[in-house]
Amino acid sequence: MIMEKKVLTQEEKDQISSLRNTQTDAIATLGQIEYQIFILEKNKKQIHQTLNEIESQSQNLAEDLTKKYGDGVIDIETGEFTPK
């Protein structure tokens, strides 16, 4: 038994083509978003590392100043140290 070949209408072919194009665009956009997320995560890790380094340096400086001047308060604007 030979089946008769059927052909889609132009409108149906256009609908399929439109859906494929929309899907391709959505996938490409998703890929761009994933790449941006990757870059942001990388930057976030670098900033965390910088913040950890700053925290360590701050602690070291506080220890050094305490050894040199003792316990007290420093006015950052004037540099004046007031002992406790």
C-alpha positions in Angstrom: 0.0 0.0 0.0 1.5 3.3 -1.1 0.8 6.3 1.1 0.0 9.6 -0.6 2.5 12.3 0.0 1.1 15.3 1.8 2.6 18.8 1.9 2.3 21.4 4.6 0.8 24.7 3.8 3.1 27.7 3.6 1.5 29.0 6.8 2.3 25.8 8.7 5.9 25.8 7.4 6.2 29.5 8.5 4.9 28.6 12.0 7.5 25.8 12.3 10.2 28.0 11.1 9.2 30.8 13.5 9.1 28.4 16.4 12.6 27.1 15.5 14.0 30.6 15.3 12.4 31.6 18.6 13.8 28.5 20.2 17.3 29.2 18.7 17.2 32.8 20.0 16.1 31.6 23.4 18.9 29.1 23.6 21.5 31.7 22.5 20.2 34.1 25.1 20.3 31.5 27.8 23.9 30.8 26.8 24.8 34.5 27.1 23.2 34.6 30.5 25.1 31.6 31.7 28.3 33.1 30.5 27.5 36.3 32.3 26.8 34.3 35.5 30.1 32.6 35.1 31.9 35.9 34.9 30.0 37.3 37.8 30.8 34.3 39.9 34.5 34.6 39.0 34.4 38.3 40.0 32.6 37.5 43.2 35.3 35.0 44.2 38.0 37.6 43.5 36.2 40.2 45.6 35.8 37.7 48.4 39.5 37.0 48.2 40.3 40.8 48.3 38.0 41.2 51.3 39.7 38.4 53.1 43.1 40.0 52.4 41.8 43.4 53.7 40.5 41.8 56.9 43.8 40.1 57.5 45.8 43.3 56.9 43.4 45.2 59.2 43.9 42.7 62.0 47.6 42.8 61.5 47.7 46.6 61.6 45.4 46.7 64.7 47.8 44.3 66.4 50.8 46.3 65.4 49.2 49.6 66.6 48.1 48.0 69.9 51.7 46.8 70.5 53.1 50.2 69.7 50.5 52.5 71.4 48.5 50.2 73.7 44.8 49.9 73.9 42.9 53.0 72.9 41.0 54.8 70.2 42.4 56.4 67.0 40.8 59.4 65.3 41.2 58.5 61.7 40.8 62.2 60.6 43.5 63.6 62.9 45.6 60.5 63.6 45.3 61.3 67.3 45.5 58.3 69.7 43.6 58.4 72.9 44.6 55.7 75.4 41.8 53.8 77.3 
